Amino acid sequence: MTIRLMEHSAEPGAGTEKRQMVFYAPGSRHYDNGLYTNTPRSFVNISVTGTQCQCRCAHCNGSMLSGMLSAAEPELLLAQAQKLAAEGCKGILVSGGACRDGSVPLERFGAALKKVSALGLKVVVHPGLLTTKLADILADAGVDRVALDLIGDAATIRQVYHLDKTPEDYRRSLQAARNAGLKTSPHIVIGLHYGEIRGEYTALDMVAAEGADSLVLVILKSLPGTDMAQCPPPDLAKVAAVFQAAREKLSSLPIALGCARPAGEYARTAERYAVDAGFAAIAYPARETVDYVLSRGYSVAYREVCCGILTDF
């Protein structure tokens, strides 16, 4: 399936190398910056557990599941995907609430995912902690990308994710994906520990050690009805430092600023820091960010799929 692409360009200034910046705007959320408007349902998020989640993490409390389509049985997932493909959808994110071991119960969805992939949809799977068995199932299904959480601090895992796990378990999750031949897009939440920077640098080291196809960095965003509803966002200077460390540690890896971050001036500043750090992509950028990128001589492309599919252009 062809992904709709719109490009703008500006001539590079003196001493500025011409590069491309990709702006991701999947249709699971409306986006219109005055230059580009995305298409509703061009990319859709589907939960295999409905709104059920056993972990109830402190930063989410299951709230992110409420905006997803529900497909609690394999045949329902396939039916949803067939309907979406017929409507012109480009891809889906398949996830769900986590079990008490940190995994998303996806093993019985392998055959359905294989059929969904055959429809021509881009398929991104967020599996939580990944086992070797599930990694092999997803590889056989031919999914396009696995989006893996990486947490580098044991206290964060216990206090935020409510799991009796360690950073080593998250490293092994990435390792399992790589060993199975899956394309991986690790996600690191900056400020996940109640706005503090705790395990982010360790998580970056995991990516450097195990390898990945791209990296997505997001920033803690306080959500109503969660333990972090009143939590201040991480200090922007510290966010910028993580951006720079990611670029230095992973010099050849495409890096995206993902869709989760506080809104307003905070978001616009973080987006500019991402540009300055040499990121390859930003999800749902502010118009001011688009103008800034163009002023720096980049060509710009818009894509309506998950930013985890960062190397597929």
C-alpha positions as CSV (number, residue, x, y, z in Angstrom):
1,M,0.0,0.0,0.0
2,T,1.3,3.4,-0.9
3,I,1.8,5.8,2.0
4,R,0.6,9.3,1.2
5,L,3.5,11.7,1.2
6,M,3.7,15.4,1.0
7,E,7.0,17.3,0.7
8,H,8.0,20.9,1.2
9,S,11.5,22.1,0.8
10,A,13.7,25.1,1.5
11,E,17.1,26.0,0.3
12,P,19.8,25.3,2.9
13,G,21.5,28.3,4.4
14,A,25.2,28.9,4.3
15,G,27.1,26.0,5.8
16,T,23.9,24.0,6.4
17,E,23.7,20.5,4.9
18,K,20.6,19.5,3.1
19,R,18.7,16.8,5.0
20,Q,15.3,15.4,5.3
21,M,13.0,15.6,8.3
22,V,10.0,13.2,8.5
23,F,6.9,14.4,10.3
24,Y,4.7,11.5,11.4
25,A,0.9,12.2,11.8
26,P,-1.0,8.9,12.0
27,G,-4.7,9.3,11.6
28,S,-5.4,7.9,15.1
29,R,-5.3,11.6,16.1
30,H,-6.4,14.7,14.1
31,Y,-3.5,16.8,12.9
32,D,-3.6,20.0,10.9
33,N,-0.7,22.5,10.9
34,G,-1.9,24.7,8.1
35,L,0.4,23.0,5.6
36,Y,-0.8,19.4,6.0
37,T,-3.9,17.7,7.3
38,N,-3.9,14.0,8.0
39,T,-6.6,11.6,7.1
40,P,-8.9,10.2,9.9
41,R,-8.2,6.5,10.6
42,S,-5.2,6.3,8.2
43,F,-3.5,4.5,11.1
44,V,-5.5,2.9,13.9
45,N,-4.6,1.6,17.4
46,I,-6.1,-1.7,18.5
47,S,-6.2,-3.3,21.9
48,V,-6.4,-7.1,22.3
49,T,-7.5,-6.7,25.9
50,G,-10.1,-3.9,25.4
51,T,-9.8,-1.5,28.3
52,Q,-8.5,-4.2,30.7
53,C,-5.0,-3.9,32.2
54,Q,-3.6,-5.7,35.2
55,C,-0.6,-3.5,35.8
56,R,-2.3,-0.1,36.0
57,C,1.0,1.8,35.7
58,A,1.2,5.0,37.7
59,H,1.6,7.2,34.6
60,C,-1.3,5.7,32.6
61,N,-3.7,3.6,34.8
62,G,-5.0,2.0,31.6
63,S,-6.3,5.3,30.3
64,M,-4.5,5.0,26.9
65,L,-6.5,1.9,26.1
66,S,-9.8,3.8,26.1
67,G,-9.0,5.5,22.8
68,M,-8.2,2.2,21.0
69,L,-10.4,-0.1,19.0
70,S,-11.1,-3.4,20.8
71,A,-10.4,-6.8,19.4
72,A,-10.2,-9.3,22.2
73,E,-10.3,-12.3,19.9
74,P,-8.1,-13.2,16.9
75,E,-11.0,-13.3,14.5
76,L,-12.1,-9.9,15.7
77,L,-8.7,-8.5,15.1
78,L,-8.7,-9.9,11.5
79,A,-12.2,-8.6,10.9
80,Q,-11.2,-5.1,12.2
81,A,-8.2,-5.1,10.0
82,Q,-10.1,-6.2,6.9
83,K,-12.6,-3.4,7.4
84,L,-9.9,-0.8,8.0
85,A,-7.9,-1.9,4.9
86,A,-11.1,-1.6,2.8
87,E,-11.5,1.9,4.1
88,G,-8.0,2.9,3.0
89,C,-6.2,2.5,6.4
90,K,-2.5,2.3,6.0
91,G,-1.6,0.5,9.2
92,I,-2.3,-0.5,12.7
93,L,-0.7,-0.6,16.1
94,V,-1.6,-3.8,18.0
95,S,-1.2,-3.6,21.8
96,G,-3.3,-4.0,24.9
97,G,-3.2,-3.9,28.7
98,A,-0.3,-5.7,30.3
99,C,-0.5,-8.9,32.4
100,R,1.1,-9.0,35.8
101,D,4.3,-10.2,34.3
102,G,4.5,-7.1,32.1
103,S,3.6,-8.8,28.8
104,V,0.7,-8.2,26.5
105,P,-1.2,-11.4,25.8
106,L,-0.5,-11.8,22.1
107,E,0.6,-15.4,21.6
108,R,-2.8,-16.6,20.4
109,F,-3.0,-13.8,17.9
110,G,0.0,-15.0,15.7
111,A,-2.1,-16.5,12.9
112,A,-4.4,-13.5,12.8
113,L,-1.4,-11.1,12.7
114,K,0.0,-13.1,9.8
115,K,-3.2,-12.6,7.8
116,V,-3.4,-8.9,8.7
117,S,0.1,-8.4,7.4
118,A,-0.9,-10.1,4.2
119,L,-3.6,-7.4,3.7
120,G,-0.8,-4.9,3.0
121,L,-1.3,-3.0,6.3
122,K,1.8,-1.8,8.2
123,V,1.7,-3.7,11.5
124,V,3.4,-2.4,14.6
125,V,3.1,-4.5,17.7
126,H,3.7,-3.2,21.3
127,P,4.1,-6.4,23.2
128,G,5.3,-5.2,26.6
129,L,8.0,-7.4,27.9
130,L,8.8,-9.8,25.1
131,T,9.5,-13.5,25.5
132,T,11.5,-15.6,23.1
133,K,8.3,-17.6,22.2
134,L,6.3,-14.5,21.4
135,A,9.2,-13.0,19.5
136,D,9.3,-16.1,17.2
137,I,5.5,-15.9,16.8
138,L,5.7,-12.2,15.7
139,A,8.6,-12.9,13.4
140,D,6.6,-15.7,11.7
141,A,3.6,-13.4,11.4
142,G,5.7,-10.9,9.5
143,V,4.9,-7.8,11.5
144,D,6.7,-4.7,10.4
145,R,8.0,-3.5,13.7
146,V,7.9,-4.2,17.5
147,A,7.8,-1.2,19.8
148,L,9.6,-2.2,23.0
149,D,9.5,-0.3,26.2
150,L,13.0,0.1,27.8
151,I,13.4,1.0,31.4
152,G,16.8,1.3,33.0
153,D,15.9,1.9,36.6
154,A,14.7,-0.9,39.0
155,A,12.8,1.5,41.3
156,T,10.9,2.9,38.3
157,I,9.9,-0.6,37.2
158,R,8.6,-1.4,40.7
159,Q,7.0,2.0,41.6
160,V,5.6,3.1,38.2
161,Y,5.0,-0.2,36.3
162,H,4.2,-2.2,39.5
163,L,6.3,-5.1,38.2
164,D,8.8,-7.3,40.0
165,K,11.2,-7.0,37.2
166,T,14.7,-5.5,36.6
167,P,16.3,-3.5,33.8
168,E,18.0,-6.8,32.7
169,D,14.5,-8.1,31.9
170,Y,14.0,-5.2,29.5
171,R,17.4,-5.7,27.9
172,R,16.5,-9.4,27.4
173,S,13.2,-8.4,25.8
174,L,15.1,-6.3,23.2
175,Q,17.6,-9.2,22.8
176,A,14.8,-11.7,22.1
177,A,13.4,-9.4,19.4
178,R,16.8,-9.0,17.8
179,N,17.5,-12.8,17.9
180,A,14.2,-13.5,16.2
181,G,15.0,-11.2,13.4
182,L,12.3,-8.7,14.2
183,K,12.7,-5.0,13.3
184,T,12.8,-3.2,16.6
185,S,11.9,0.3,17.7
186,P,12.7,0.7,21.4
187,H,10.7,3.4,23.2
188,I,12.2,5.3,26.2
189,V,10.0,7.6,28.3
190,I,12.0,10.5,29.5
191,G,11.0,11.4,33.1
192,L,9.0,8.2,33.6
193,H,9.9,8.2,37.3
194,Y,7.5,11.0,38.4
195,G,9.3,13.5,36.2
196,E,12.8,12.5,37.3
197,I,15.6,11.4,35.1
198,R,16.6,8.0,36.5
199,G,17.2,5.1,34.1
200,E,17.2,6.9,30.7
201,Y,20.9,6.7,30.1
202,T,21.0,3.0,31.1
203,A,18.2,2.4,28.6
204,L,20.2,4.1,25.9
205,D,23.1,1.9,26.7
206,M,20.9,-1.2,26.2
207,V,20.1,0.0,22.7
208,A,23.8,0.6,22.0
209,A,24.6,-2.9,23.2
210,E,21.8,-4.9,21.6
211,G,21.1,-2.8,18.5
212,A,17.8,-1.6,17.0
213,D,16.3,-0.3,13.7
214,S,15.2,3.0,15.2
215,L,14.7,4.6,18.6
216,V,11.7,6.6,19.8
217,L,12.0,9.0,22.7
218,V,8.9,10.4,24.3
219,I,8.4,12.6,27.4
220,L,6.3,12.0,30.4
221,K,2.9,13.6,30.0
222,S,0.6,13.9,33.1
223,L,-2.8,12.2,32.5
224,P,-5.9,12.8,34.5
225,G,-7.0,10.0,36.8
226,T,-3.5,8.7,37.2
227,D,-1.0,8.8,40.1
228,M,1.0,11.3,38.1
229,A,-1.9,13.6,37.3
230,Q,-0.2,16.5,39.1
231,C,3.3,15.5,38.3
232,P,5.5,18.2,36.8
233,P,7.2,17.3,33.5
234,P,10.9,16.7,33.4
235,D,13.2,19.7,33.3
236,L,13.7,20.7,29.7
237,A,17.4,21.1,30.0
238,K,17.7,17.6,31.3
239,V,15.5,16.4,28.4
240,A,17.8,18.1,25.9
241,A,20.8,16.4,27.6
242,V,19.1,13.0,27.0
243,F,18.5,13.9,23.4
244,Q,22.1,14.8,22.9
245,A,23.3,11.6,24.7
246,A,21.0,9.5,22.4
247,R,22.5,11.1,19.3
248,E,26.1,10.7,20.5
249,K,25.7,7.1,21.8
250,L,23.7,6.0,18.7
251,S,25.2,8.1,16.0
252,S,24.0,5.9,13.1
253,L,20.5,5.1,14.4
254,P,17.4,7.0,13.2
255,I,15.8,8.7,16.3
256,A,12.3,10.1,16.5
257,L,10.6,12.3,19.0
258,G,7.4,10.4,19.5
259,C,3.8,11.6,20.1
260,A,3.7,11.6,23.9
261,R,4.9,14.9,25.5
262,P,3.4,17.8,27.4
263,A,1.6,20.3,25.2
264,G,2.1,24.0,24.6
265,E,5.4,25.9,24.8
266,Y,7.0,22.9,26.5
267,A,6.3,20.7,23.5
268,R,7.5,23.4,21.0
269,T,10.8,23.8,22.9
270,A,11.3,20.0,23.1
271,E,10.7,19.7,19.4
272,R,13.3,22.4,18.7
273,Y,15.8,20.5,20.9
274,A,15.1,17.4,18.9
275,V,15.8,19.2,15.6
276,D,19.0,20.6,17.1
277,A,20.1,17.2,18.3
278,G,19.8,15.8,14.7
279,F,16.7,13.6,15.1
280,A,15.3,12.1,11.9
281,A,11.6,12.5,12.7
282,I,9.0,14.2,15.0
283,A,5.5,13.0,15.5
284,Y,2.7,15.7,15.3
285,P,5.0,18.7,15.2
286,A,3.8,22.2,16.0
287,R,3.6,24.6,13.0
288,E,6.5,26.6,14.6
289,T,8.6,23.5,14.5
290,V,7.8,22.9,10.9
291,D,8.8,26.5,10.1
292,Y,12.0,26.1,12.1
293,V,13.0,22.9,10.2
294,L,12.3,24.5,6.8
295,S,14.3,27.6,7.8
296,R,17.3,25.3,8.5
297,G,17.2,23.9,4.9
298,Y,15.6,20.6,5.4
299,S,13.3,18.9,3.0
300,V,10.2,17.8,4.8
301,A,8.0,14.7,4.3
302,Y,4.8,13.8,6.1
303,R,3.8,10.2,6.8
304,E,0.6,8.8,8.4
305,V,1.9,5.8,10.1
306,C,3.5,5.2,13.5
307,C,6.9,6.9,13.9
308,G,8.3,3.5,15.0
309,I,8.4,2.6,11.3
310,L,11.2,5.1,11.0
311,T,13.6,3.4,8.5
312,D,10.9,2.5,6.0
313,F,11.2,5.5,3.7
